[in-house]
């Protein structure tokens, strides 16, 4: 099972099931709990990843294996470069929308719908970093011209979006409410503690 965990992308559950399928009842009875076996499989798999946890974001080297999706499509769309002090990584895929017949950056759901989506790993939340991200997205997808954009209430991202697109920009209601509720809770808890 450990060898299969290291050398395949098979799920932990499938590895366990196939391993158990080849054992007799007395061997299965002598095994540790299934949760323990699953944990061992996951640990074995993660030990084979060879991630350097001590590396800083500017030193991480992304292997070819993580630059592509399981279907062989490019997933790492942009890397500003190793040792770049303000390193920016952009992940996503190009999918063709049959409804509009245009390329969008996104992921295709089971129902055939395409949800435009990218993942950007940034070292800060400065407006200049958001500007760089948006300029790279426009470079990757020159036809990118959204009519509306929904974001959280982060001023730097809103400013960058307003500079780069003519879209209607609205802030996400949930993040605004969640932010208000969490700060209100902290205020009340802080007040209660200071009163005692």
N, C-alpha and C positions, 0 to 999 in steps of 0.2 A: 504494500500500500504506500509506503514511504517513497519508493522509486516512482510509482505512478503519480504521486503528488508533486514530485520534482519535475517530471518530464511531460506532464500533460496539463491541459487547461480544464480538465474534467472537474465537475463540482465535488466538494467534499462528500456530500451525501452519496453521489454515484460511486466514488472511490470506495467508500465504506460498504455499500451494497454489493459491489462486484467482489470485494475481498471476502465478505461474509458468504457469498454464494459458492465459493470454492472450498469452504471449510465444513467439517462435519460438526454435529451437535456438541460433542464433548469438547472440541476445541473452542467453539463459540462460548460455551459455558465458562471456560477458564479465562476468557478475555476480560479486560477491565471494562468499566461502564462505557457505553457508546459515546457519551459526551467527552470522556477522556480521550477516546480514540480520535474523535473529530478534532479536538484541540491539538492533538499530536500531528494530525494531517495538516492542519492549518499552519502550525509552527514550522513543520518541515517545508511546506510550500514557501512560507515567508523567508525562511533561512536561505533558500535558493535564489532569492531575488537579488541579493548582493547590493542592497541600497546602503549608501554610506550616510548614516544618520549624523555624522559629525560635520558633513559638508555644509557650507552656507549656500544660500540660494544662488549666489553668483558662481559657485563651483560645481553645481550639479551637472553631470553629464547624462543626457537622456539617450538611452540605447535605442537602436533602430526598432527593436521590438515594441517600444512604447510610442513610436512616431506614427504607427499605422493602426487602423482598426482591425478587428478580427476578420473582416472581409477584404483586407488589403488596401483600404482607402487611406489617404493621408489624413492623419489626426492632428499632428503638430503642424499648425498653419504658419506659425511665426515664432522665432526665438531670437531675441535681440543679441544674444551671444554670451558665451561663457566669459566670466570675469567682467561683464558689463555691470557697472555700479548700480544701475537702475534697471535690472534685468526684467524683461517682459516675455512671458510665454503665453501663446494663444493656441487653444485647442478647439477643434470643431470639425465638421465634415461638410462637404458639398453634396446636396441632394437635389434632384431635379423634381420640381413641383409639376405634376401633370395638369393641375387645375389652371395654373397661370402660365406654364411652359417656360418658366424662368428658373435660373439657378439661385438658390438661397443657401445661406450657411445655416445648417440645422441638423436635426435628427428626425428620422422617419419613424413614426409610431406604427403599431400593428394594424391600425385601421386605415393606413395609407396616408394619413395626415402628416404634414411636415411642420415641425415646430422649430422656428428659427432660434438657434441657441449656440452660443460659444462659451468657452471657459477661458478666462484670462487670469493668470497668476501674476500679481503685481506686488512689488515690495513696498509700495506706499499708495496713498489715495490722493495724490496731488493732481491738480487740474492738468498739469503738463503731462503726467503719465496717462491720464484718460485721453488727452489729445493724441498722444502717440498711439495708443490702442485704437482709437477711432480712425486715424489716418491709415494704419495698417489694415484695418478691416475694409476700408474703402479701396485700398490697393489690392487686397485679395479679391474683393468683390466689387468691381467698379460700378456696377448697376445698383449698388446698395443705396436705396432712397426710401426709407420707411415713411409712412404717412403719420404714424403715431408710435410713441415710445413710452413705456411705463418703467419707471425706475424708483428706487427708494429715495428718501429725502436728503440725499447727499449733495451738497451744493457744488462740489468740484465736478462731479459727474454730470450734473444738470448743466452747468456752465459749458463744459466741453461739448455736450450734445447740442446745445443751442448754437455753438460756434460752427459745428460741423454738419448739422442737418437742419432742414426747414420743417421738420416734423412737429406735430403737436406733442408736447412732453407733459406727461402727468405723473404725479408721484403716487406710489403704491399706498393705498389706504391702510393696509395691514401693517406695513412697517412703521407708518406714522403713529397708528394707534398703539402698536406694541411698544414703540419707543416711549410714548407718553405714559403708558401703563407701567413700564418697568422703571422709568425715572420717578413717577409718582409713588410707586411702591417703595423705592429706595428712600425717597424723601420721608415717607411716613415711618418706615422702619428706623431710619436715622433719627427722626424726631422722637420716636418711642424710646429708643435706646438712650438718647441724651437726656430724656426726662427722668429716667430711673437713676 
